[in-house]
Amino acid sequence: MASFVKDQKQRFTRWFNRENGRKGTLWEDRYESVLVEGSEQALLTIAA
């Protein structure tokens, strides 16, 4: 599962950089991948 998430983040970063004419990493230290399970309210809270 971790390799799947890593691959998705890399693909998105390459696409985003290409679309926005930028280079470099998109996901910095303050961001992390977290599996959200449970109610929809939990997801809304984390997204906020």
ZADO-1210 file (C-alpha; in nm, 4 decimals, padded with zeros to 6 digits):
<atoms>
<atom x="00.0000" y="00.0000" z="00.0000" code="MET" pos="1"/>
<atom x="00.2797" y="00.2455" z="00.0835" code="ALA" pos="2"/>
<atom x="00.4384" y="00.1996" z="-00.2597" code="SER" pos="3"/>
<atom x="00.0990" y="00.2671" z="-00.4231" code="PHE" pos="4"/>
<atom x="00.0604" y="00.5960" z="-00.2349" code="VAL" pos="5"/>
<atom x="00.4197" y="00.6941" z="-00.3131" code="LYS" pos="6"/>
<atom x="00.3599" y="00.6261" z="-00.6827" code="ASP" pos="7"/>
<atom x="00.0391" y="00.8313" z="-00.6845" code="GLN" pos="8"/>
<atom x="00.2105" y="01.1254" z="-00.5137" code="LYS" pos="9"/>
<atom x="00.4992" y="01.1149" z="-00.7619" code="GLN" pos="10"/>
<atom x="00.2662" y="01.0998" z="-01.0616" code="ARG" pos="11"/>
<atom x="00.0559" y="01.3861" z="-00.9313" code="PHE" pos="12"/>
<atom x="00.3665" y="01.5952" z="-00.8594" code="THR" pos="13"/>
<atom x="00.5002" y="01.5435" z="-01.2113" code="ARG" pos="14"/>
<atom x="00.1618" y="01.6355" z="-01.3617" code="TRP" pos="15"/>
<atom x="00.1183" y="01.9409" z="-01.1356" code="PHE" pos="16"/>
<atom x="00.4688" y="02.0679" z="-01.2084" code="ASN" pos="17"/>
<atom x="00.4187" y="02.0247" z="-01.5826" code="ARG" pos="18"/>
<atom x="00.0812" y="02.2053" z="-01.5754" code="GLU" pos="19"/>
<atom x="00.2134" y="02.4923" z="-01.3648" code="ASN" pos="20"/>
<atom x="00.5605" y="02.5306" z="-01.5162" code="GLY" pos="21"/>
<atom x="00.7422" y="02.4528" z="-01.1954" code="ARG" pos="22"/>
<atom x="01.0074" y="02.2106" z="-01.0722" code="LYS" pos="23"/>
<atom x="01.0857" y="02.0404" z="-00.7464" code="GLY" pos="24"/>
<atom x="00.9012" y="01.8629" z="-00.4732" code="THR" pos="25"/>
<atom x="00.5401" y="01.9351" z="-00.4001" code="LEU" pos="26"/>
<atom x="00.5003" y="01.7452" z="-00.0748" code="TRP" pos="27"/>
<atom x="00.7145" y="01.8948" z="00.2026" code="GLU" pos="28"/>
<atom x="00.7796" y="01.7828" z="00.5605" code="ASP" pos="29"/>
<atom x="00.4649" y="01.9350" z="00.7053" code="ARG" pos="30"/>
<atom x="00.2466" y="01.7160" z="00.4836" code="TYR" pos="31"/>
<atom x="00.2017" y="01.3465" z="00.5365" code="GLU" pos="32"/>
<atom x="-00.0163" y="01.0684" z="00.4106" code="SER" pos="33"/>
<atom x="-00.2786" y="00.9531" z="00.6583" code="VAL" pos="34"/>
<atom x="-00.5351" y="00.6791" z="00.6143" code="LEU" pos="35"/>
<atom x="-00.8757" y="00.8169" z="00.7153" code="VAL" pos="36"/>
<atom x="-01.1331" y="00.5648" z="00.8250" code="GLU" pos="37"/>
<atom x="-01.4610" y="00.6061" z="00.9980" code="GLY" pos="38"/>
<atom x="-01.7288" y="00.8667" z="00.9519" code="SER" pos="39"/>
<atom x="-01.7560" y="01.1294" z="00.6834" code="GLU" pos="40"/>
<atom x="-01.7192" y="01.3887" z="00.9603" code="GLN" pos="41"/>
<atom x="-01.3657" y="01.2619" z="01.0302" code="ALA" pos="42"/>
<atom x="-01.2710" y="01.3198" z="00.6682" code="LEU" pos="43"/>
<atom x="-01.4252" y="01.6681" z="00.6684" code="LEU" pos="44"/>
<atom x="-01.2387" y="01.7598" z="00.9864" code="THR" pos="45"/>
<atom x="-00.9040" y="01.6498" z="00.8460" code="ILE" pos="46"/>
<atom x="-00.9670" y="01.8245" z="00.5135" code="ALA" pos="47"/>
<atom x="-01.0363" y="02.1513" z="00.6934" code="ALA" pos="48"/>
</atoms>
